[in-house]
Amino acid sequence: MQQEELFTEIRQAQTVGERRVLATVATTRGSTPRGPGAHLLLRPDGTFAGTIGGGCGEAEVWQEAMETMADGKPRVVTVDLTTPVDGDDKICGGVMEVFIERVSG
C-alpha cells in the first residue's frame, strides 16, 4: 500500500469514527529493514496495511499497537534487531524506535 492510500484510509476512518492505530518508525540505529517514516496502519480486526519491516520486530510492534487500539495510549517501542531470538540470528542488526498512536476513533 502506498503512503497516499494509507492516509486516505485514515481520513475515511476518521469520517465514520472507526479506530485506526498508526505505527511510525521514528529513529533507527545501524542496519534496519525500513527507515524513519515507514508506517504500519492497524485496523480493529488486527489486519494492517503498510510495513515497518516484517518478521518478529513487526510482530512486536503489532502487539503493542493492539494495546494502543484498546486503551488509546500512545507508546514508543524499541525493536532491537541485534540479539538472536530462539537461537536464530537477526538479519539486520540495528535498532528501531517506533511511535504508536491511535489516529482515529
C-alpha positions in Angstrom: 0.0 0.0 0.0 1.3 3.4 -1.0 1.6 6.1 1.7 -1.1 8.2 0.0 -3.5 5.2 0.2 -2.7 4.7 3.8 -3.5 8.3 4.7 -6.7 8.1 2.6 -7.8 5.1 4.8 -7.0 7.2 7.9 -9.2 10.0 6.7 -12.0 7.7 5.8 -11.8 6.0 9.2 -11.9 9.4 10.9 -15.0 10.4 8.9 -17.0 7.4 10.1 -15.5 7.2 13.6 -13.6 3.8 13.1 -10.5 3.2 15.1 -7.1 3.0 13.5 -3.6 2.9 15.0 -0.6 4.2 13.2 2.9 2.9 13.9 5.7 5.0 12.5 9.5 4.3 12.6 10.8 7.4 14.4 14.5 6.6 14.6 17.0 3.9 13.6 20.5 3.0 14.5 22.5 0.5 12.5 21.0 -1.6 9.7 17.2 -1.9 9.8 14.7 -3.2 7.3 12.9 0.2 7.0 14.0 3.8 7.7 12.4 6.6 9.6 8.9 7.5 8.3 7.9 3.9 7.5 4.3 3.2 8.6 2.1 0.3 9.6 -1.7 1.1 9.9 -3.6 -1.3 12.2 -7.3 -1.9 12.0 -9.5 -3.1 14.9 -9.7 -6.7 13.5 -5.9 -7.0 13.6 -5.3 -6.6 9.9 -2.9 -4.0 8.7 -1.6 -2.0 5.8 1.9 -0.9 5.2 5.0 -2.3 6.9 7.8 -1.4 9.2 10.0 -4.3 8.1 8.2 -7.6 8.8 9.4 -10.5 10.9 9.5 -10.6 14.7 10.1 -6.9 15.0 6.9 -6.1 13.2 5.1 -8.7 15.3 6.3 -7.0 18.4 5.0 -3.6 17.2 1.7 -5.2 16.1 1.2 -6.5 19.6 1.8 -3.1 21.2 -0.4 -1.4 18.5 -3.2 -3.7 19.5 -2.8 -2.4 23.1 -3.0 1.1 21.8 -6.1 0.2 19.9 -7.7 -1.0 23.1 -6.6 1.8 25.6 -5.8 4.7 23.3 -2.4 5.4 24.9 0.5 6.2 22.6 3.7 4.2 23.0 7.2 4.1 21.9 8.5 0.6 21.2 12.2 -0.2 20.8 12.8 -3.0 18.3 16.2 -4.5 18.9 17.3 -6.4 15.8 20.8 -7.2 17.3 20.1 -10.0 19.7 19.3 -13.6 18.5 15.8 -14.8 19.3 15.3 -18.6 19.8 18.8 -19.3 18.5 18.3 -17.5 15.2 20.5 -14.6 14.1 18.7 -11.4 13.3 19.3 -10.4 9.7 19.6 -6.6 10.1 21.5 -6.0 13.3 20.1 -2.5 14.1 17.6 -0.9 16.4 14.4 1.0 15.5 12.2 3.1 17.7 8.6 3.0 16.6 6.0 5.6 17.8 2.5 4.1 18.0 -0.6 6.3 18.3 -4.4 6.0 17.8 -5.2 8.3 14.8 -9.0 7.8 14.7 -11.9 6.5 16.7 
